[in-house]
């Protein structure tokens, strides 16, 4: 998985948005597999969160990234994940979407 993760992350840019979204929604399982997998997973999603700003469905991609990270946090209870997510949420320029993303993390 460590070697193949970049190929999985590339599928999140598939021209068929449904395929890309399904891949994004399943990636959390990689992050929950172990510490090494979690590191490449977090680095990849952080990069994806930043680069998707120019894409058509940026807000849906970001929502899926935040949800994916929440799933890994629930499984691993790693505070680095929570900290990274809140930094991502605060970086969102649109208050409407910042609130939407934060709803996924209420109470955490």
C-alpha positions as CSV (number, residue, x, y, z in Angstrom):
1,X,0.0,0.0,0.0
2,X,2.9,2.4,0.7
3,X,4.1,2.0,-2.8
4,X,0.6,2.1,-4.5
5,X,-1.0,5.0,-2.5
6,X,0.0,7.7,-5.2
7,X,-2.0,5.7,-7.7
8,X,-5.0,5.6,-5.5
9,X,-4.8,9.3,-4.9
10,X,-4.6,9.8,-8.6
11,X,-8.0,8.1,-9.0
12,X,-9.5,11.0,-6.9
13,X,-8.9,13.1,-10.0
14,X,-10.8,10.8,-12.3
15,X,-12.7,12.5,-15.1
16,X,-15.9,10.7,-13.9
17,X,-16.6,12.6,-10.7
18,X,-18.6,9.7,-9.2
19,X,-15.6,7.4,-9.5
20,X,-13.3,10.0,-8.0
21,X,-15.7,10.6,-5.1
22,X,-16.1,6.9,-4.4
23,X,-12.3,6.5,-4.2
24,X,-12.0,9.5,-1.9
25,X,-14.6,8.1,0.4
26,X,-12.8,4.8,0.7
27,X,-9.3,6.2,1.2
28,X,-9.8,6.5,5.0
29,X,-9.2,2.7,5.3
30,X,-5.6,3.3,4.2
31,X,-5.1,5.9,6.9
32,X,-6.5,3.5,9.6
33,X,-4.2,0.6,8.6
34,X,-1.1,1.8,10.5
35,X,1.2,4.6,11.3
36,X,3.2,4.5,8.0
37,X,0.0,4.3,6.0
38,X,-1.5,7.1,8.0
39,X,1.5,9.4,7.3
40,X,1.3,9.0,3.5
41,X,-2.5,9.2,3.7
42,X,-2.4,12.5,5.7
43,X,0.3,14.0,3.4
44,X,-1.7,13.1,0.3
45,X,-5.0,14.4,1.5
46,X,-3.5,17.6,2.8
47,X,-1.9,18.2,-0.7
48,X,-5.2,17.2,-2.4
49,X,-7.1,19.7,-0.2
50,X,-4.9,22.5,-1.3
51,X,-4.7,21.7,-5.0
52,X,-8.4,21.0,-5.6
53,X,-9.2,24.7,-5.3
54,X,-9.1,25.1,-9.1
55,X,-11.4,22.1,-9.7
56,X,-15.1,22.2,-10.6
57,X,-16.3,20.4,-7.5
58,X,-13.8,21.7,-5.0
59,X,-16.2,22.0,-2.1
60,X,-17.4,18.5,-2.5
61,X,-13.9,17.2,-2.7
62,X,-12.9,19.1,0.4
63,X,-16.0,17.9,2.2
64,X,-15.0,14.3,1.4
65,X,-11.5,14.9,2.6
66,X,-12.7,16.3,5.9
67,X,-15.1,13.3,6.3
68,X,-12.3,10.9,5.4
69,X,-10.0,12.4,8.0
70,X,-12.8,12.2,10.6
71,X,-13.2,8.5,9.9
72,X,-9.5,7.9,10.5
73,X,-9.6,10.1,13.6
74,X,-12.5,8.0,15.0
75,X,-10.5,4.8,14.4
76,X,-7.1,6.0,15.5
77,X,-7.8,8.9,18.0
78,X,-4.6,10.7,16.8
79,X,-4.7,14.3,17.8
80,X,-2.4,15.3,14.8
81,X,-5.4,14.5,12.5
82,X,-7.7,16.7,14.5
83,X,-5.2,19.5,14.5
84,X,-4.6,19.2,10.7
85,X,-8.4,19.2,10.0
86,X,-9.0,22.4,12.0
87,X,-6.1,24.1,10.1
88,X,-7.8,23.0,6.8
89,X,-11.2,24.3,7.9
90,X,-9.7,27.6,9.0
91,X,-8.0,27.9,5.7
92,X,-11.3,27.8,3.8
93,X,-12.1,31.3,2.6
94,X,-15.8,30.9,2.3
95,X,-17.6,31.1,5.7
96,X,-20.5,29.0,4.4
97,X,-18.2,26.1,3.6
98,X,-16.1,26.5,6.7
99,X,-19.3,26.0,8.8
100,X,-20.3,23.0,6.6
101,X,-16.9,21.3,7.1
102,X,-16.9,22.1,10.8
103,X,-20.2,20.3,11.3
104,X,-18.4,17.1,10.6
105,X,-16.2,17.7,13.6
106,X,-18.7,19.1,16.1
107,X,-18.0,17.9,19.6
108,X,-14.4,16.9,18.8
